[in-house]
Amino acid sequence: MPGFFETITRGKERGQMLAAWIIEGKAAGAKALFDREGCLYRGDRFPEELAASICAAGTEQDGILEKAGCRIFLEPVSGGRKLVICGAGHVSLSVIRLCATLGFEITAIEDRKEYAGKAREAGADRVLCQPFGEALDGIGGDRSTAFVIMTREHIHDVDCLRRILRKPYAYAGMMGSRSRTEQIREQMLREGYDAGKVRELHMPIGLPIGSRTPEEIAVSVAAELIQVLNASDPGEGFPEGLAEELAGRPRGVLAMIVEKSGEAPRRPGTKMLVREDGSFRGTVGGGYAEAQIIRTAGEMIREGTRESRLVSISMQKGTMQCGGEITVFLMPLEGKEENEG
């Protein structure tokens, strides 16, 4: 049976998942993983009734849950940020090039064959050369998906928007003048689409930086995507390559922030692997707090401890520290599926 981390790496195409980590209680260190269809993985020591309760509540949860004598950290996990861009004109191609460097998984939709080929050359991971509405009907959405509309005609823009408004997403935006996009917004309201979602549409698209060229517009769009996704993303997930390394079952300690207060720089879900040889991957914020975590993880490795720990670190605000407090879950990795026997 695939382990927890291997299931995460295999499940990236599933979209939104929910990881449940027991951080305190007799089953500390046990884990489970869920998607919208049910439980993908449950460790031997993770209580079956607890898994059923979490599964019933759905994948839109996050934070600390106290249940069945345990404290459980619930963390949304996605397969990475996804961009669906409708249209492959000059501005769209610039957006694709820039967002490819930012690590987005990009799907481009374009009904003209020659332009679809240009989207592929620009760096789109997937290109759908078919009518916009037909292509969008086959694409889902989640809290890590951004939809960008930049087609060549008003009729296509509106058709795309109607279909996108029926999906879950983190961001939806359309290129166009202020007057034209305002007319489209009013049209969507008259047609009965959710008023909250319509009001939050990014129309005109992009941050107002006075951009003129396709490349400058792409910068404004990418900056707005980063701003919105960073504010709305409920979980930190895994730094690039970390889940894959953990799936290989290394020896060491996995450190994960599960609570924070004040001005601590990193959010719950931030992870760092401290390897057996003292090297590490990822960061929990640097500075004093990170040095403390690396030191504690090193002690756990040298002692050969198999027990997980919760460590609270206070960072008094001053000239060298940001202030605030973080609680970090330290889980030993023994070169096999962690603490699930």
C-alpha positions as CSV (number, residue, x, y, z in Angstrom):
1,M,0.0,0.0,0.0
2,P,1.4,3.5,-0.9
3,G,2.4,5.5,2.1
4,F,1.0,8.9,3.1
5,F,3.6,11.1,1.2
6,E,3.5,8.8,-1.8
7,T,-0.3,9.1,-1.9
8,I,0.1,12.9,-1.9
9,T,2.6,12.8,-4.8
10,R,0.3,10.5,-6.8
11,G,-2.8,12.5,-5.9
12,K,-1.7,15.9,-7.3
13,E,-4.0,15.6,-10.3
14,R,-7.0,15.1,-8.0
15,G,-7.1,18.8,-7.0
16,Q,-7.8,19.8,-3.4
17,M,-6.9,17.2,-0.7
18,L,-7.0,17.5,3.1
19,A,-4.2,16.1,5.3
20,A,-4.9,15.3,8.9
21,W,-2.0,15.0,11.3
22,I,-2.5,13.9,14.9
23,I,-0.1,16.3,16.8
24,E,-1.1,15.5,20.4
25,G,-2.6,12.4,22.0
26,K,-1.7,8.7,22.2
27,A,-1.7,8.4,18.4
28,A,0.5,11.5,17.8
29,G,2.3,11.1,14.5
30,A,-0.5,9.2,12.8
31,K,-1.9,10.7,9.6
32,A,-4.7,10.5,7.1
33,L,-5.5,12.0,3.7
34,F,-8.8,12.8,2.1
35,D,-10.2,14.2,-1.1
36,R,-13.8,15.0,-2.1
37,E,-14.6,11.3,-2.8
38,G,-13.4,10.0,0.6
39,C,-10.4,8.7,2.5
40,L,-7.3,8.2,0.3
41,Y,-5.0,7.0,3.1
42,R,-5.3,6.2,6.8
43,G,-2.4,5.2,9.0
44,D,-2.8,2.1,11.2
45,R,-2.9,4.2,14.3
46,F,-5.3,6.8,13.0
47,P,-8.7,6.1,14.6
48,E,-11.2,4.9,12.0
49,E,-14.1,6.8,13.6
50,L,-12.0,10.0,13.6
51,A,-11.3,9.6,9.9
52,A,-15.0,9.0,9.2
53,S,-15.9,12.2,11.1
54,I,-13.3,14.3,9.2
55,C,-14.3,12.8,5.9
56,A,-18.0,13.7,6.5
57,A,-17.1,17.3,7.2
58,G,-15.4,17.7,3.8
59,T,-12.0,18.9,2.5
60,E,-12.7,22.7,3.1
61,Q,-11.4,22.5,6.7
62,D,-8.2,23.8,8.1
63,G,-6.6,24.6,11.5
64,I,-6.6,22.7,14.8
65,L,-9.4,20.2,15.6
66,E,-9.8,18.7,19.1
67,K,-11.7,15.4,19.0
68,A,-11.6,11.9,20.4
69,G,-8.9,12.9,23.0
70,C,-6.6,14.1,20.2
71,R,-5.4,17.4,18.7
72,I,-5.4,17.2,14.9
73,F,-3.9,19.6,12.5
74,L,-6.0,19.9,9.3
75,E,-4.1,21.1,6.3
76,P,-5.5,21.7,2.8
77,V,-3.1,20.3,0.2
78,S,-3.3,21.0,-3.5
79,G,-1.4,19.8,-6.5
80,G,0.1,23.3,-6.9
81,R,-1.2,26.5,-8.4
82,K,-3.1,26.2,-11.7
83,L,-3.8,28.8,-14.3
84,V,-6.5,28.3,-16.9
85,I,-6.1,31.0,-19.6
86,C,-8.8,31.5,-22.3
87,G,-7.2,32.9,-25.5
88,A,-3.7,32.9,-26.9
89,G,-3.2,36.4,-28.3
90,H,-0.1,38.5,-27.7
91,V,-1.0,39.4,-24.1
92,S,-2.0,35.9,-23.2
93,L,1.3,34.5,-24.5
94,S,3.2,37.0,-22.3
95,V,1.1,35.9,-19.3
96,I,1.9,32.3,-20.1
97,R,5.6,32.9,-20.4
98,L,5.8,34.8,-17.1
99,C,3.5,32.5,-15.1
100,A,5.5,29.4,-16.3
101,T,8.5,30.9,-14.5
102,L,6.4,31.3,-11.4
103,G,5.6,27.6,-11.2
104,F,1.9,27.7,-12.4
105,E,0.5,24.6,-14.1
106,I,-0.9,26.2,-17.2
107,T,-3.8,25.2,-19.3
108,A,-4.4,27.3,-22.4
109,I,-7.6,27.3,-24.4
110,E,-7.7,28.6,-28.0
111,D,-9.9,27.6,-30.9
112,R,-7.5,28.7,-33.6
113,K,-4.9,26.0,-34.4
114,E,-2.0,28.4,-35.2
115,Y,-2.5,30.3,-32.0
116,A,-2.8,27.2,-29.9
117,G,0.6,26.2,-31.2
118,K,2.1,29.5,-30.0
119,A,0.6,28.9,-26.5
120,R,2.4,25.6,-26.4
121,E,5.7,27.2,-27.5
122,A,5.2,29.9,-24.8
123,G,5.2,27.3,-22.0
124,A,1.6,26.1,-21.5
125,D,1.6,22.6,-20.0
126,R,-1.6,21.7,-21.7
127,V,-3.3,23.3,-24.8
128,L,-6.9,22.6,-25.7
129,C,-7.6,23.6,-29.3
130,Q,-11.4,23.5,-29.2
131,P,-14.3,25.9,-28.6
132,F,-13.9,27.8,-25.4
133,G,-17.1,26.7,-23.8
134,E,-16.6,23.0,-24.7
135,A,-13.1,23.1,-23.2
136,L,-14.2,24.8,-20.0
137,D,-16.9,22.3,-19.4
138,G,-14.2,19.7,-19.1
139,I,-12.1,21.6,-16.5
140,G,-12.9,21.6,-12.8
141,G,-11.8,24.3,-10.3
142,D,-10.6,24.5,-6.7
143,R,-9.0,26.9,-4.2
144,S,-5.7,26.8,-6.1
145,T,-7.1,27.5,-9.6
146,A,-7.0,30.9,-11.4
147,F,-9.1,31.6,-14.5
148,V,-8.0,34.4,-16.9
149,I,-10.1,35.4,-19.8
150,M,-8.3,37.1,-22.8
151,T,-10.2,36.0,-25.9
152,R,-10.4,37.9,-29.1
153,E,-14.2,38.6,-29.0
154,H,-16.8,39.8,-26.6
155,I,-19.0,36.9,-27.3
156,H,-16.3,34.4,-26.3
157,D,-15.4,36.4,-23.1
158,V,-19.0,36.3,-21.9
159,D,-19.4,32.6,-22.7
160,C,-16.2,31.8,-20.8
161,L,-17.3,33.9,-17.8
162,R,-20.7,32.3,-17.5
163,R,-19.1,28.8,-17.3
164,I,-16.3,29.9,-14.9
165,L,-18.8,31.5,-12.5
166,R,-20.3,28.1,-11.9
167,K,-17.0,26.6,-10.8
168,P,-15.0,26.9,-7.5
169,Y,-11.8,29.0,-8.0
170,A,-9.3,31.2,-6.2
171,Y,-9.2,33.9,-8.9
172,A,-11.2,34.9,-12.0
173,G,-10.3,37.9,-14.1
174,M,-11.0,39.3,-17.6
175,M,-9.1,41.7,-19.8
176,G,-11.0,44.7,-21.1
177,S,-11.7,48.4,-20.6
178,R,-13.3,49.6,-17.4
179,S,-16.6,50.5,-19.2
180,R,-16.9,47.3,-21.1
181,T,-16.1,45.0,-18.1
182,E,-18.6,47.0,-16.0
183,Q,-21.3,46.3,-18.5
184,I,-20.4,42.6,-18.4
185,R,-20.6,42.7,-14.6
186,E,-24.1,44.2,-14.7
187,Q,-25.1,41.6,-17.3
188,M,-24.0,38.7,-15.1
189,L,-26.0,40.2,-12.2
190,R,-29.1,40.5,-14.4
191,E,-28.6,36.9,-15.4
192,G,-28.8,35.8,-11.8
193,Y,-25.2,34.8,-11.1
194,D,-24.0,34.9,-7.5
195,A,-23.7,38.6,-6.6
196,G,-20.7,38.0,-4.3
197,K,-18.7,36.2,-7.0
198,V,-19.6,38.8,-9.6
199,R,-18.5,41.7,-7.4
200,E,-15.2,40.0,-6.7
201,L,-14.3,39.4,-10.4
202,H,-11.0,41.1,-11.4
203,M,-12.3,43.2,-14.2
204,P,-10.3,45.0,-15.6
205,I,-7.7,42.5,-14.9
206,G,-4.3,43.2,-13.3
207,L,-2.9,45.7,-10.8
208,P,-3.0,49.3,-11.8
209,I,0.6,50.0,-12.6
210,G,0.1,51.9,-15.8
211,S,1.1,49.0,-18.0
212,R,1.1,49.4,-21.8
213,T,2.9,46.6,-23.6
214,P,1.8,43.0,-23.5
215,E,4.8,42.2,-21.3
216,E,3.9,45.0,-18.9
217,I,0.3,43.9,-18.8
218,A,1.5,40.3,-18.0
219,V,3.5,41.7,-15.1
220,S,0.4,43.4,-13.7
221,V,-1.7,40.2,-14.1
222,A,0.9,38.0,-12.5
223,A,1.4,40.4,-9.6
224,E,-2.4,40.3,-9.0
225,L,-2.5,36.5,-9.2
226,I,0.3,36.3,-6.6
227,Q,-1.5,38.9,-4.3
228,V,-4.8,37.1,-4.4
229,L,-3.6,33.5,-4.2
230,N,-1.2,34.3,-1.4
231,A,-4.1,35.9,0.6
232,S,-6.6,33.2,-0.1
233,D,-4.5,30.0,-0.1
234,P,-5.4,28.2,3.2
235,G,-2.4,25.9,3.3
236,E,1.3,26.0,2.7
237,G,1.5,22.5,1.2
238,F,5.0,21.2,0.4
239,P,8.0,23.1,-1.0
240,E,9.1,21.9,-4.5
241,G,10.5,18.3,-4.3
242,L,9.8,17.8,-0.5
243,A,6.8,15.5,-0.9
244,E,8.8,13.4,-3.4
245,E,11.7,13.2,-1.0
246,L,9.5,12.2,1.9
247,A,7.9,9.6,-0.3
248,G,11.3,8.0,-0.5
249,R,11.1,7.5,3.3
250,P,14.3,9.2,4.5
251,R,15.7,9.3,8.0
252,G,15.5,12.5,9.9
253,V,12.8,14.8,11.4
254,L,9.9,16.6,9.7
255,A,9.2,20.0,11.3
256,M,5.9,21.7,10.6
257,I,4.3,24.9,12.0
258,V,0.8,24.1,13.3
259,E,0.0,27.4,15.1
260,K,1.3,30.9,15.0
261,S,0.5,34.3,16.6
262,G,1.7,37.8,16.3
263,E,4.1,38.7,13.5
264,A,5.8,35.4,13.0
265,P,6.7,35.3,9.3
266,R,5.5,31.8,8.2
267,R,2.0,30.3,8.4
268,P,0.7,27.0,9.7
269,G,1.5,24.2,7.3
270,T,5.1,25.5,6.6
271,K,7.4,22.5,6.6
272,M,11.1,21.8,6.8
273,L,12.9,18.4,6.6
274,V,16.0,18.0,8.8
275,R,17.9,15.1,7.5
276,E,20.0,12.6,9.4
277,D,23.3,14.2,8.3
278,G,22.2,17.6,9.5
279,S,21.3,19.1,6.1
280,F,17.8,20.3,5.6
281,R,15.2,21.2,2.9
282,G,12.7,24.0,3.2
283,T,12.4,26.6,5.9
284,V,10.2,27.5,8.9
285,G,11.1,31.2,8.7
286,G,14.9,31.5,9.3
287,G,16.6,33.2,12.2
288,Y,16.3,32.3,15.8
289,A,13.2,30.1,15.5
290,E,14.7,28.0,12.7
291,A,18.0,27.6,14.5
292,Q,16.0,26.3,17.6
293,I,14.1,23.8,15.4
294,I,17.2,22.5,13.7
295,R,18.9,22.1,17.1
296,T,16.0,20.2,18.6
297,A,15.6,18.0,15.5
298,G,19.3,17.2,15.7
299,E,19.0,16.2,19.3
300,M,16.0,13.9,18.4
301,I,18.0,12.3,15.6
302,R,21.0,11.7,17.9
303,E,18.8,10.3,20.7
304,G,17.0,8.0,18.3
305,T,13.7,9.1,19.6
306,R,10.5,7.7,18.0
307,E,8.2,10.1,19.8
308,S,6.8,13.2,18.1
309,R,7.1,16.6,19.9
310,L,5.3,19.9,20.0
311,V,7.7,22.8,20.5
312,S,6.6,26.4,21.1
313,I,9.0,29.2,20.3
314,S,8.5,32.8,21.4
315,M,10.1,35.5,19.4
316,Q,10.1,38.7,21.5
317,K,9.7,41.7,19.2
318,G,12.9,43.7,19.0
319,T,15.7,44.9,16.7
320,M,16.5,41.3,15.5
321,Q,13.1,39.6,15.9
322,C,9.7,40.0,14.4
323,G,7.7,39.1,17.5
324,G,5.0,36.4,17.9
325,E,5.0,32.7,18.7
326,I,5.0,29.6,16.7
327,T,4.1,26.0,17.7
328,V,6.1,23.4,15.6
329,F,5.3,19.7,15.3
330,L,8.4,17.6,15.1
331,M,7.9,14.1,13.7
332,P,10.7,11.5,13.5
333,L,11.2,9.9,10.2
334,E,12.6,6.4,10.6
335,G,13.2,5.4,7.0
336,K,9.8,3.7,6.8
337,E,6.2,4.9,6.9
338,E,6.4,7.1,10.0
339,N,5.0,5.8,13.3
340,E,2.3,3.9,11.6
341,G,3.1,0.3,12.8
